[in-house]
Amino acid sequence: MNAPAQQTTLASMRQQPQQEQHTIVSMGFGNEQSFALMQRAAKLLSSSTLVPAAYRAWDEKKGENPNALANCVVSLNMAQRMGADPLMVMQNLYIVEGRPSWSSQWIIAAINGCGRFSPLRFDLKDLGSKEVEYEVTKWVNRERVTSKHKATVQNLECVAWAIEKETGARIDSPKVSVEMAVKEGWYGKSGSKWQTMPEVMLRYRTASFFGKLYAPELLMGLQSAEEMHDIIDINPDGTVASVTTESLRTAPREVRPAAAEVVQAEQPTISAAPAQAVDQETGEIKGNAPAANTGAPWEPSAEELAQIQDREMAEASGQPAPQTRTRRERATTGGME
């Protein structure tokens, strides 16, 4: 006997558990859905007024920012790779001369929160007053000119350290001092904080060095914002003073006064004595040669013309040419025959 057909009723459908399958999509560049999701999140963040100006689609001072969406995508990618909050990354990632850099506060917070080390601590020592000699390099007439200077500073030295939880060993950063800041050129930069708050800058710099050595995956190869400010020059109006090969190539070259005087002094000595014409056959000097720009032909004197005619007649008749003494020979013998 055939089994009775099963009838599907509304009540039976309600009793069956609903099995829904949801595809989990994460932001990234792997596929079209991940990239579209990242763009949607970047567009949302670019319209917020809580993000820094580099990520806003519209700035009240500069107007429309065409790079806002792309900057947000880059920050989202960095946050995903680091496992950090996107807004925290955007608020602590600074753009200095087109290069991203971390704030020193974020570097310290990242080291303290990674779980591998104890909280970061700093040892600060006062080494007393010291006279430091440093060099200043400037571009003058497309040439590098280096000058030496001296400065007296209160030399402070700082070391950042922490305890590695896995081994229990103390890990120290390289030593950083005010003397190093002067020699590296950080101290004398326009608008530098090394002169007004050296203790804070020492802690920031040692923390950055500590992160580069023992936790480079946290910094992702980026420098701190303070380091970026120390390696570039700032003009009084706030613009970046940078020297490029194109600016050196197009800049007018000034002639030094000393070199100009030397050139002008040598010019009159080029033609000190007038050139003299010489007979190619007898070697006789026939007087000064005419100037090259006059174009006047050389004309022999009456005595020289007679000698030329006698020589031509003797050669035509096959007789030896008469021996004539040149004016140079007569001059050396005092005119005696």
Secondary structure, 3 states (H helix, E strand, C coil): CCCCCCCCCHHHHHHCCCCCCCCCCCCCCCCHHHHHHHHHHHHHHHCCCCCCHHHCCEECCCEECCCHHHHHHHHHHHHHHHCCCHHHHHHHEEEECCEEEECHHHHHHHHHHCCCECCCEEEEEEEEEEEEEEEEEEEECCEEEEEEEEEEEEEEEEEEEEEECCCCCEEECCCEEHHHHHHHCCCCCCCCCCCCCHHHHHHHHHHHHHHHHHCHHHHCCCCEHHHHHHCCEECCCCCEECCCHHHHHHCCCCCCHHHHHHHHHHHHHCCCCCCEEECCCCCCEEEECCCCCCCCCCCCCHHHHHHHHHHHHHHHHCCCCCCCCCHHHHHHCCCCC
